Structures are given as C-alpha cells and as structure tokens.
Amino acid sequence: MSTAALVVAIAGCVFILFIGARFLLAPRVALAGFGVTADRTRALTSIKGVRDITSGIVPLVVLGAAGPHVFGWALVAAAITPIGDAIIVVTNGGGLRHALSVHGATAVVLILAGFVLALV
C-alpha cells in the first residue's frame, strides 16, 4: 500500500511540475486549463497568494516530520521560488534593485540557512 501511495505521490509531483512549466511557457493555455481567462488579475493574485501560503506551510511540515537536516534541504529547494520571482520582476518591467533586494535577498537567506541546517 505505501509503495502505491509513493508512486501516486511522485506522479502528482511530476504532474504539478508540468503544470507549473505550462504556466511559464503557455500562460493563456494554462490559465484556461485552470479555469480563468488571462484578463482576470484577481485570479492571478489569488493563485500567487495560495502558492505563497503553501510555500510557507510545506517546509514547516517537513521540519516537523523530518527534522532540521531535511528542512534545510527543503529550504534550499524552495529558493527556486524567489529566484524565479526575481527573474519575473526584471523581465516584466520591474526594477533590478527591487528584484534583488526583495527576491534575491530571500533566495540568499533560504540557501544559506538551508545549507547550514542541511550540512550539520
């Protein structure tokens, strides 16, 4: 039973990676698949809000379930989000200073704290 659950969970992870890539590569198609049109700014901000809440909860669950070592690796992996956010800011008319001071700094903190926890 646990093997089957693991296979299903991994398949779900791969599928959500595909969905995320589709939002980056074919945003209108992805939004339609999500169920909203591209002109719905509130839908997009809601998607971001839910993603950010999840990004805060999942590492805390990892900490509680697996301890600081695994939590550290989860933080290093989570740094992909603010790195991507910085790229999005710069490539969509935002300032480099803001991208680096907010999103870049967040990524650096996640990576540094993550490696300290993961490697101890």
C-alpha angles and dihedrals in degrees: 000000000000091000090055091048090049092051092048091047093049090047088052091052091050090047093051089050087056091049092050091049090049090055088055098041103033107017098169092050090046093049090049089050089049088053104252137089124248093250093065102100092174090057090053093049090048090052089052092048094052091046091052093048089050091047089057098043101045097060090047090054089050089051092050095045103037108017136237098310095059090036088060092055090047089054092051090051091045090059086080088077100059091039089055090044091054090051091048092051094050095044094048103053100278123130124266091225091058093044092053100037094050110023099023092049090049091052092049092050092048092049095045096045090042094054092045090054096039097049099045 
